[in-house]
């Protein structure tokens, strides 16, 4: 089953999967890159600090070899002298040690950047299982690490042998020169040999870094089912989201229909569009659309308007313009102010006539709509 599962992991990891792996402390790391960087920094430090370091160490060695009569008969003075020489040695090696500490801290960041995860510090007792341990030893990863170690030994060992063989004459010549010059020359040979041997690890690093990136990406691969599950978790189940949207639309429709009885007028197409308008001069800057709809919803708006004695006015061009250019529960566009003002003025005059009598208002004529606000009517509209 595990092999089948691995074979099914054919999809590249999603950004969410990669981010979760980082939070768990799982990133691509190359131990060879870290080792090479550290050794290279040590070699560079010896090149730039080598002469001064050798002189200081020679001075400390001379002082350590000189034993006064008092030191020989007083052990406490000998201990103090030893402590003093140790402190001087530490101060002499301090710049090189500080450089190596800094490089050791930042070298692992070269491949995957900065990462701090407390989850990586939590003990994993499953790793204490001897069966799993043998499985890791004899796994593909274990075999790869073994081959890498063998290759590293062969490459570094071969380069070291060539360096030593190439400098055998220089090493033998150290016998014939004074000790001060011999120590300096020995330091130069060691630094040069160290640089050459360290440089040989470039080949190992050039192979290991792409391999670690590929291995990490392969480890994070996902199955199609995992991707589908992640999409559901991040975006929600499409069925649930659809149901929620449906409930939201229904609730919004109920709120909208509850505003129809409070409208001042309903402008219709007369059958395809219905737009309910409301205007209160003391609290509104412009008339507002409180309900709108087409077809069945438009018919329901008209029914509610008739039940609540809301004036219904047929004005097809205005109805189409309001439906397409005015948002629900928002003020009408400024370009429709004049047209809507004519409608409201007629409605208010009609209401005054019905309530108080007087002169019957003249029928509303054709309402002019700006060209840019007009919507062509479909062929099946009445």
PASE-90291 format. One record per residue (C-alpha): residue in one letter; x negated, y negated, z; residue number from 1. Coordinates in steps of 0.2 Angstrom, whole numbers, padded with zeros to 4 digits, m for minus. Each point is the difference from the previous one (the first is absolute). Layout:
<pts>
res = A	px = X	py = Y	pz = Z	n = NUM
...
</pts>
This chain:
<pts>
res = X	px = 0000	py = 0000	pz = 0000	n = 1
res = X	px = m0014	py = m0012	pz = 0004	n = 2
res = X	px = m0008	py = 0003	pz = m0017	n = 3
res = X	px = 0016	py = m0003	pz = m0009	n = 4
res = X	px = 0002	py = m0016	pz = 0010	n = 5
res = X	px = m0017	py = m0006	pz = m0005	n = 6
res = X	px = 0004	py = 0004	pz = m0018	n = 7
res = X	px = 0016	py = m0010	pz = 0001	n = 8
res = X	px = m0010	py = m0015	pz = 0006	n = 9
res = X	px = m0002	py = m0008	pz = m0017	n = 10
res = X	px = 0005	py = m0018	pz = 0003	n = 11
res = X	px = m0011	py = m0014	pz = 0005	n = 12
res = X	px = 0002	py = m0007	pz = 0017	n = 13
res = X	px = 0012	py = m0014	pz = 0002	n = 14
res = X	px = m0006	py = m0017	pz = 0008	n = 15
res = X	px = 0010	py = 0005	pz = 0015	n = 16
res = X	px = m0008	py = 0017	pz = 0001	n = 17
res = X	px = m0018	py = m0008	pz = m0001	n = 18
res = X	px = 0005	py = m0013	pz = 0013	n = 19
res = X	px = 0006	py = 0013	pz = 0012	n = 20
res = X	px = m0016	py = 0010	pz = m0003	n = 21
res = X	px = m0010	py = m0016	pz = 0005	n = 22
res = X	px = 0010	py = m0002	pz = 0016	n = 23
res = X	px = m0004	py = 0018	pz = 0004	n = 24
res = X	px = m0019	py = m0003	pz = m0003	n = 25
res = X	px = 0000	py = 0010	pz = m0016	n = 26
res = X	px = m0011	py = m0009	pz = m0013	n = 27
res = X	px = m0014	py = 0005	pz = m0012	n = 28
res = X	px = m0017	py = 0000	pz = 0009	n = 29
res = X	px = m0017	py = 0005	pz = m0007	n = 30
res = X	px = m0012	py = 0005	pz = 0013	n = 31
res = X	px = m0014	py = 0000	pz = m0013	n = 32
res = X	px = 0004	py = m0018	pz = m0004	n = 33
res = X	px = m0002	py = m0005	pz = 0018	n = 34
res = X	px = m0016	py = 0010	pz = 0002	n = 35
res = X	px = m0007	py = m0007	pz = m0015	n = 36
res = X	px = 0004	py = m0018	pz = 0005	n = 37
res = X	px = m0007	py = 0003	pz = 0017	n = 38
res = X	px = m0016	py = 0007	pz = m0006	n = 39
res = X	px = m0002	py = m0013	pz = m0014	n = 40
res = X	px = 0002	py = m0014	pz = 0014	n = 41
res = X	px = m0013	py = 0009	pz = 0011	n = 42
res = X	px = m0012	py = 0000	pz = m0015	n = 43
res = X	px = 0003	py = m0018	pz = m0004	n = 44
res = X	px = m0002	py = m0005	pz = 0018	n = 45
res = X	px = m0017	py = 0009	pz = 0001	n = 46
res = X	px = m0005	py = m0009	pz = m0016	n = 47
res = X	px = 0004	py = m0017	pz = 0007	n = 48
res = X	px = m0004	py = 0003	pz = 0018	n = 49
res = X	px = m0014	py = 0014	pz = m0002	n = 50
res = X	px = m0016	py = m0011	pz = 0001	n = 51
res = X	px = 0006	py = m0009	pz = 0016	n = 52
res = X	px = 0007	py = 0016	pz = 0007	n = 53
res = X	px = m0016	py = 0010	pz = m0002	n = 54
res = X	px = m0010	py = m0014	pz = 0008	n = 55
res = X	px = 0011	py = m0001	pz = 0015	n = 56
res = X	px = 0000	py = 0019	pz = 0002	n = 57
res = X	px = m0019	py = 0000	pz = m0002	n = 58
res = X	px = m0001	py = m0013	pz = 0014	n = 59
res = X	px = 0011	py = 0010	pz = 0011	n = 60
res = X	px = m0010	py = 0016	pz = m0003	n = 61
res = X	px = m0016	py = m0009	pz = 0004	n = 62
res = X	px = 0007	py = m0006	pz = 0016	n = 63
res = X	px = 0007	py = 0017	pz = 0005	n = 64
res = X	px = m0017	py = 0008	pz = m0003	n = 65
res = X	px = m0009	py = m0012	pz = 0011	n = 66
res = X	px = 0002	py = 0006	pz = 0018	n = 67
res = X	px = m0008	py = m0011	pz = 0014	n = 68
res = X	px = m0006	py = 0008	pz = 0016	n = 69
res = X	px = 0014	py = m0008	pz = 0010	n = 70
res = X	px = 0013	py = 0009	pz = m0011	n = 71
res = X	px = m0008	py = 0017	pz = 0002	n = 72
res = X	px = 0001	py = m0001	pz = 0019	n = 73
res = X	px = 0017	py = m0008	pz = 0002	n = 74
res = X	px = 0015	py = 0009	pz = m0008	n = 75
res = X	px = 0012	py = m0014	pz = 0002	n = 76
res = X	px = m0011	py = m0012	pz = m0010	n = 77
res = X	px = m0001	py = 0014	pz = m0014	n = 78
res = X	px = 0019	py = 0001	pz = 0000	n = 79
res = X	px = 0002	py = m0019	pz = m0002	n = 80
res = X	px = m0013	py = 0000	pz = m0014	n = 81
res = X	px = 0009	py = 0014	pz = m0009	n = 82
res = X	px = 0017	py = m0010	pz = 0002	n = 83
res = X	px = m0008	py = m0016	pz = m0007	n = 84
res = X	px = m0007	py = 0009	pz = m0015	n = 85
res = X	px = 0017	py = 0009	pz = m0003	n = 86
res = X	px = 0008	py = m0017	pz = 0000	n = 87
res = X	px = m0013	py = m0008	pz = m0012	n = 88
res = X	px = 0003	py = 0015	pz = m0012	n = 89
res = X	px = 0019	py = m0002	pz = 0001	n = 90
res = X	px = m0002	py = m0019	pz = m0004	n = 91
res = X	px = m0012	py = 0004	pz = m0014	n = 92
res = X	px = 0013	py = 0013	pz = m0008	n = 93
res = X	px = 0015	py = m0011	pz = 0005	n = 94
res = X	px = 0002	py = m0009	pz = m0017	n = 95
res = X	px = m0001	py = 0017	pz = m0010	n = 96
res = X	px = 0012	py = 0008	pz = 0012	n = 97
res = X	px = 0012	py = m0014	pz = m0001	n = 98
res = X	px = 0000	py = 0001	pz = m0019	n = 99
res = X	px = 0003	py = 0019	pz = 0001	n = 100
res = X	px = 0015	py = m0003	pz = 0012	n = 101
res = X	px = 0008	py = m0013	pz = m0011	n = 102
res = X	px = m0002	py = 0011	pz = m0016	n = 103
res = X	px = 0006	py = 0015	pz = 0009	n = 104
res = X	px = 0016	py = m0010	pz = 0005	n = 105
res = X	px = 0004	py = m0007	pz = m0017	n = 106
res = X	px = m0007	py = 0014	pz = m0012	n = 107
res = X	px = 0016	py = 0011	pz = 0002	n = 108
res = X	px = 0011	py = m0015	pz = m0005	n = 109
res = X	px = m0008	py = 0000	pz = m0018	n = 110
res = X	px = 0012	py = 0013	pz = m0007	n = 111
res = X	px = 0017	py = m0003	pz = 0008	n = 112
res = X	px = m0002	py = m0016	pz = 0010	n = 113
res = X	px = 0004	py = m0004	pz = 0018	n = 114
res = X	px = 0011	py = 0012	pz = 0009	n = 115
res = X	px = 0005	py = 0002	pz = 0018	n = 116
res = X	px = 0012	py = 0013	pz = 0005	n = 117
res = X	px = 0004	py = 0006	pz = 0018	n = 118
res = X	px = 0008	py = 0015	pz = m0008	n = 119
res = X	px = m0017	py = 0007	pz = m0005	n = 120
res = X	px = m0005	py = m0001	pz = 0018	n = 121
res = X	px = 0014	py = 0012	pz = 0006	n = 122
res = X	px = m0006	py = 0017	pz = 0003	n = 123
res = X	px = 0006	py = 0013	pz = m0012	n = 124
res = X	px = 0000	py = 0017	pz = 0009	n = 125
res = X	px = 0004	py = 0009	pz = m0016	n = 126
res = X	px = m0018	py = m0002	pz = m0006	n = 127
res = X	px = m0005	py = 0011	pz = 0015	n = 128
res = X	px = 0009	py = 0015	pz = m0008	n = 129
res = X	px = m0014	py = 0012	pz = m0005	n = 130
res = X	px = 0010	py = 0007	pz = m0015	n = 131
res = X	px = 0002	py = m0018	pz = m0007	n = 132
res = X	px = m0018	py = m0003	pz = 0003	n = 133
res = X	px = m0006	py = 0015	pz = m0010	n = 134
res = X	px = 0013	py = m0005	pz = m0013	n = 135
res = X	px = m0009	py = m0018	pz = m0001	n = 136
res = X	px = m0017	py = 0008	pz = m0001	n = 137
res = X	px = 0004	py = 0012	pz = m0014	n = 138
res = X	px = 0012	py = m0012	pz = m0009	n = 139
res = X	px = m0004	py = m0010	pz = m0016	n = 140
res = X	px = m0005	py = m0015	pz = 0010	n = 141
res = X	px = m0012	py = 0010	pz = 0010	n = 142
res = X	px = m0008	py = 0008	pz = m0015	n = 143
res = X	px = m0002	py = m0017	pz = m0008	n = 144
res = X	px = m0008	py = m0007	pz = 0016	n = 145
res = X	px = m0012	py = 0015	pz = 0000	n = 146
res = X	px = m0005	py = m0003	pz = m0018	n = 147
res = X	px = m0002	py = m0018	pz = 0003	n = 148
res = X	px = m0012	py = 0004	pz = 0015	n = 149
res = X	px = m0010	py = 0012	pz = m0010	n = 150
res = X	px = m0001	py = m0013	pz = m0015	n = 151
res = X	px = m0005	py = m0014	pz = 0012	n = 152
res = X	px = m0014	py = 0011	pz = 0008	n = 153
res = X	px = m0007	py = 0005	pz = m0017	n = 154
res = X	px = 0000	py = m0017	pz = m0007	n = 155
res = X	px = m0007	py = m0009	pz = 0015	n = 156
res = X	px = m0012	py = 0015	pz = 0003	n = 157
res = X	px = m0006	py = m0001	pz = m0018	n = 158
res = X	px = m0003	py = m0018	pz = 0000	n = 159
res = X	px = m0009	py = 0001	pz = 0017	n = 160
res = X	px = m0011	py = 0013	pz = m0006	n = 161
res = X	px = m0004	py = m0010	pz = m0016	n = 162
res = X	px = m0004	py = m0015	pz = 0010	n = 163
res = X	px = m0011	py = 0009	pz = 0012	n = 164
res = X	px = m0009	py = 0009	pz = m0014	n = 165
res = X	px = m0002	py = m0016	pz = m0009	n = 166
res = X	px = m0008	py = m0009	pz = 0015	n = 167
res = X	px = m0011	py = 0014	pz = 0006	n = 168
res = X	px = m0016	py = m0009	pz = m0005	n = 169
res = X	px = 0006	py = m0016	pz = 0009	n = 170
res = X	px = 0004	py = 0010	pz = 0016	n = 171
res = X	px = m0017	py = 0009	pz = 0000	n = 172
res = X	px = m0009	py = m0017	pz = m0003	n = 173
res = X	px = 0007	py = m0006	pz = 0017	n = 174
res = X	px = m0014	py = 0011	pz = 0009	n = 175
res = X	px = m0014	py = m0011	pz = m0007	n = 176
res = X	px = 0008	py = m0018	pz = 0005	n = 177
res = X	px = 0000	py = m0008	pz = 0017	n = 178
res = X	px = 0014	py = 0003	pz = 0011	n = 179
res = X	px = 0008	py = m0017	pz = m0001	n = 180
res = X	px = 0000	py = 0000	pz = m0019	n = 181
res = X	px = 0005	py = 0019	pz = 0001	n = 182
res = X	px = 0016	py = m0004	pz = 0010	n = 183
res = X	px = 0005	py = m0014	pz = m0012	n = 184
res = X	px = m0003	py = 0011	pz = m0015	n = 185
res = X	px = 0010	py = 0014	pz = 0008	n = 186
res = X	px = 0014	py = m0012	pz = 0003	n = 187
res = X	px = 0000	py = m0005	pz = m0018	n = 188
res = X	px = 0000	py = 0018	pz = m0006	n = 189
res = X	px = 0014	py = 0004	pz = 0011	n = 190
res = X	px = 0011	py = m0014	pz = m0005	n = 191
res = X	px = m0003	py = 0003	pz = m0019	n = 192
res = X	px = 0004	py = 0018	pz = 0003	n = 193
res = X	px = 0015	py = m0004	pz = 0010	n = 194
res = X	px = 0006	py = m0011	pz = m0014	n = 195
res = X	px = m0002	py = 0013	pz = m0014	n = 196
res = X	px = 0008	py = 0014	pz = 0010	n = 197
res = X	px = 0015	py = m0012	pz = 0005	n = 198
res = X	px = 0002	py = m0005	pz = m0018	n = 199
res = X	px = 0002	py = 0018	pz = m0005	n = 200
res = X	px = 0016	py = 0000	pz = 0009	n = 201
res = X	px = 0008	py = m0011	pz = m0013	n = 202
res = X	px = 0003	py = 0015	pz = m0010	n = 203
res = X	px = 0010	py = 0008	pz = 0015	n = 204
res = X	px = 0009	py = m0016	pz = 0003	n = 205
res = X	px = 0005	py = m0002	pz = m0018	n = 206
res = X	px = 0008	py = 0018	pz = 0000	n = 207
res = X	px = 0007	py = m0001	pz = 0018	n = 208
res = X	px = 0010	py = m0017	pz = m0001	n = 209
res = X	px = 0011	py = 0005	pz = m0016	n = 210
res = X	px = 0002	py = 0017	pz = 0008	n = 211
res = X	px = 0006	py = m0007	pz = 0016	n = 212
res = X	px = 0012	py = m0012	pz = m0009	n = 213
res = X	px = 0007	py = 0014	pz = m0010	n = 214
res = X	px = 0002	py = 0012	pz = 0015	n = 215
res = X	px = 0009	py = m0013	pz = 0010	n = 216
res = X	px = 0012	py = m0004	pz = m0014	n = 217
res = X	px = 0003	py = 0018	pz = m0003	n = 218
res = X	px = 0003	py = 0003	pz = 0019	n = 219
res = X	px = 0014	py = m0014	pz = m0001	n = 220
res = X	px = 0009	py = 0006	pz = m0015	n = 221
res = X	px = 0018	py = 0003	pz = 0002	n = 222
res = X	px = 0014	py = 0011	pz = m0007	n = 223
res = X	px = 0014	py = m0007	pz = m0010	n = 224
res = X	px = 0012	py = 0004	pz = 0015	n = 225
res = X	px = m0011	py = m0010	pz = 0012	n = 226
res = X	px = 0000	py = m0015	pz = m0012	n = 227
res = X	px = 0019	py = 0002	pz = m0001	n = 228
res = X	px = 0001	py = 0001	pz = 0019	n = 229
res = X	px = m0011	py = m0015	pz = 0002	n = 230
res = X	px = 0011	py = m0010	pz = m0012	n = 231
res = X	px = 0015	py = 0004	pz = 0010	n = 232
res = X	px = m0008	py = m0004	pz = 0017	n = 233
res = X	px = m0007	py = m0017	pz = m0007	n = 234
res = X	px = 0015	py = m0006	pz = m0010	n = 235
res = X	px = 0014	py = 0011	pz = 0007	n = 236
res = X	px = 0011	py = 0014	pz = m0007	n = 237
res = X	px = 0008	py = m0006	pz = m0016	n = 238
res = X	px = 0016	py = 0007	pz = 0005	n = 239
res = X	px = 0000	py = m0008	pz = 0017	n = 240
res = X	px = m0006	py = m0017	pz = m0008	n = 241
res = X	px = 0014	py = 0002	pz = m0013	n = 242
res = X	px = 0013	py = 0003	pz = 0014	n = 243
res = X	px = m0006	py = m0015	pz = 0010	n = 244
res = X	px = 0001	py = m0011	pz = m0015	n = 245
res = X	px = 0017	py = 0006	pz = m0003	n = 246
res = X	px = 0005	py = m0004	pz = 0018	n = 247
res = X	px = m0008	py = m0017	pz = m0001	n = 248
res = X	px = 0009	py = m0004	pz = m0017	n = 249
res = X	px = 0017	py = 0006	pz = 0008	n = 250
res = X	px = m0003	py = m0011	pz = 0016	n = 251
res = X	px = m0005	py = m0015	pz = m0011	n = 252
res = X	px = 0016	py = 0003	pz = m0011	n = 253
res = X	px = 0011	py = 0000	pz = 0016	n = 254
res = X	px = m0008	py = m0016	pz = 0006	n = 255
res = X	px = 0003	py = m0008	pz = m0017	n = 256
res = X	px = 0018	py = 0005	pz = m0001	n = 257
res = X	px = 0004	py = m0006	pz = 0017	n = 258
res = X	px = m0005	py = m0018	pz = m0006	n = 259
res = X	px = 0012	py = 0001	pz = m0014	n = 260
res = X	px = 0015	py = m0006	pz = 0010	n = 261
res = X	px = m0010	py = m0015	pz = 0006	n = 262
res = X	px = m0004	py = m0006	pz = m0018	n = 263
res = X	px = 0007	py = m0015	pz = m0008	n = 264
res = X	px = 0002	py = 0006	pz = m0018	n = 265
res = X	px = m0004	py = 0016	pz = m0010	n = 266
res = X	px = m0006	py = m0003	pz = m0017	n = 267
res = X	px = 0003	py = 0015	pz = m0012	n = 268
res = X	px = m0004	py = 0005	pz = m0018	n = 269
res = X	px = 0015	py = 0005	pz = 0002	n = 270
res = X	px = m0003	py = 0019	pz = 0002	n = 271
res = X	px = m0018	py = 0004	pz = m0001	n = 272
res = X	px = m0007	py = m0013	pz = 0013	n = 273
res = X	px = 0006	py = m0008	pz = 0016	n = 274
res = X	px = m0010	py = m0013	pz = 0010	n = 275
res = X	px = 0007	py = m0006	pz = 0017	n = 276
res = X	px = m0006	py = m0018	pz = 0004	n = 277
res = X	px = 0001	py = m0009	pz = 0016	n = 278
res = X	px = m0004	py = m0018	pz = 0004	n = 279
res = X	px = 0000	py = m0010	pz = 0017	n = 280
res = X	px = m0005	py = m0018	pz = m0003	n = 281
res = X	px = m0004	py = m0003	pz = 0018	n = 282
res = X	px = m0012	py = 0015	pz = 0001	n = 283
res = X	px = m0006	py = 0005	pz = m0017	n = 284
res = X	px = m0011	py = m0010	pz = m0012	n = 285
res = X	px = 0008	py = 0009	pz = m0015	n = 286
res = X	px = 0013	py = 0014	pz = m0004	n = 287
res = X	px = m0005	py = 0017	pz = 0005	n = 288
res = X	px = 0003	py = 0017	pz = m0008	n = 289
res = X	px = 0008	py = 0011	pz = 0014	n = 290
res = X	px = 0004	py = 0015	pz = m0011	n = 291
res = X	px = m0002	py = 0006	pz = m0018	n = 292
res = X	px = 0002	py = 0016	pz = m0010	n = 293
res = X	px = 0004	py = 0008	pz = m0017	n = 294
res = X	px = 0013	py = 0012	pz = m0006	n = 295
res = X	px = 0008	py = 0010	pz = 0015	n = 296
res = X	px = m0009	py = m0011	pz = 0013	n = 297
res = X	px = 0007	py = m0015	pz = m0009	n = 298
res = X	px = 0017	py = 0007	pz = 0000	n = 299
res = X	px = m0001	py = 0003	pz = 0019	n = 300
res = X	px = m0006	py = m0018	pz = 0003	n = 301
res = X	px = 0015	py = m0006	pz = m0010	n = 302
res = X	px = 0012	py = 0011	pz = 0010	n = 303
res = X	px = m0007	py = m0006	pz = 0017	n = 304
res = X	px = 0002	py = m0018	pz = m0007	n = 305
res = X	px = 0018	py = 0003	pz = m0005	n = 306
res = X	px = 0004	py = 0008	pz = 0017	n = 307
res = X	px = m0008	py = m0015	pz = 0009	n = 308
res = X	px = 0007	py = m0014	pz = m0011	n = 309
res = X	px = m0017	py = m0005	pz = m0007	n = 310
res = X	px = 0002	py = m0010	pz = m0016	n = 311
res = X	px = m0006	py = 0010	pz = m0016	n = 312
res = X	px = m0005	py = m0010	pz = m0015	n = 313
res = X	px = m0005	py = 0008	pz = m0017	n = 314
res = X	px = m0015	py = m0009	pz = m0007	n = 315
res = X	px = m0010	py = 0014	pz = m0009	n = 316
res = X	px = m0016	py = m0011	pz = m0005	n = 317
res = X	px = m0001	py = m0006	pz = 0018	n = 318
res = X	px = 0003	py = 0017	pz = 0007	n = 319
res = X	px = m0014	py = 0008	pz = m0010	n = 320
res = X	px = m0012	py = m0014	pz = 0004	n = 321
res = X	px = 0003	py = 0001	pz = 0019	n = 322
res = X	px = m0002	py = 0019	pz = 0000	n = 323
res = X	px = m0017	py = 0000	pz = m0009	n = 324
res = X	px = m0007	py = m0016	pz = 0007	n = 325
res = X	px = 0006	py = m0001	pz = 0018	n = 326
res = X	px = m0006	py = 0011	pz = 0014	n = 327
res = X	px = 0012	py = 0007	pz = 0012	n = 328
res = X	px = 0002	py = m0010	pz = 0016	n = 329
res = X	px = m0010	py = m0014	pz = m0008	n = 330
res = X	px = 0004	py = m0017	pz = m0007	n = 331
res = X	px = 0005	py = m0001	pz = m0018	n = 332
res = X	px = m0014	py = m0007	pz = m0012	n = 333
res = X	px = m0001	py = m0018	pz = m0002	n = 334
res = X	px = 0004	py = 0000	pz = m0018	n = 335
res = X	px = 0017	py = 0007	pz = 0004	n = 336
res = X	px = 0005	py = m0013	pz = 0012	n = 337
res = X	px = 0011	py = m0010	pz = m0012	n = 338
res = X	px = 0009	py = 0015	pz = m0006	n = 339
res = X	px = 0004	py = 0007	pz = 0017	n = 340
res = X	px = 0004	py = m0018	pz = 0006	n = 341
res = X	px = 0014	py = 0000	pz = m0013	n = 342
res = X	px = 0007	py = 0017	pz = 0006	n = 343
res = X	px = m0001	py = m0005	pz = 0018	n = 344
res = X	px = 0008	py = m0017	pz = m0003	n = 345
res = X	px = 0015	py = 0009	pz = m0009	n = 346
res = X	px = 0002	py = 0013	pz = 0013	n = 347
res = X	px = 0000	py = m0013	pz = 0014	n = 348
res = X	px = 0013	py = m0010	pz = m0009	n = 349
res = X	px = 0010	py = 0015	pz = m0003	n = 350
res = X	px = m0001	py = 0005	pz = 0018	n = 351
res = X	px = 0006	py = m0018	pz = 0006	n = 352
res = X	px = 0014	py = 0001	pz = m0012	n = 353
res = X	px = 0006	py = 0017	pz = 0007	n = 354
res = X	px = m0002	py = m0006	pz = 0018	n = 355
res = X	px = 0007	py = m0018	pz = m0001	n = 356
res = X	px = 0008	py = m0002	pz = m0017	n = 357
res = X	px = m0002	py = m0015	pz = m0011	n = 358
res = X	px = m0006	py = 0000	pz = m0018	n = 359
res = X	px = m0004	py = 0017	pz = m0008	n = 360
res = X	px = m0019	py = 0000	pz = m0005	n = 361
res = X	px = m0003	py = 0001	pz = m0019	n = 362
res = X	px = m0006	py = 0017	pz = m0006	n = 363
res = X	px = m0019	py = 0002	pz = 0000	n = 364
res = X	px = m0007	py = m0003	pz = m0017	n = 365
res = X	px = m0015	py = 0009	pz = m0008	n = 366
res = X	px = m0015	py = 0000	pz = 0011	n = 367
res = X	px = m0017	py = m0005	pz = m0007	n = 368
res = X	px = m0015	py = 0012	pz = 0004	n = 369
res = X	px = m0018	py = m0006	pz = m0004	n = 370
res = X	px = m0007	py = 0010	pz = m0015	n = 371
res = X	px = m0014	py = 0007	pz = 0010	n = 372
res = X	px = 0012	py = 0007	pz = 0013	n = 373
res = X	px = 0012	py = 0008	pz = m0012	n = 374
res = X	px = 0001	py = 0019	pz = m0002	n = 375
res = X	px = 0007	py = 0008	pz = m0015	n = 376
res = X	px = 0015	py = 0011	pz = 0003	n = 377
res = X	px = 0000	py = 0019	pz = m0004	n = 378
res = X	px = 0012	py = 0005	pz = m0015	n = 379
res = X	px = 0012	py = 0009	pz = 0012	n = 380
res = X	px = 0004	py = m0014	pz = 0011	n = 381
res = X	px = 0016	py = m0008	pz = 0000	n = 382
</pts>
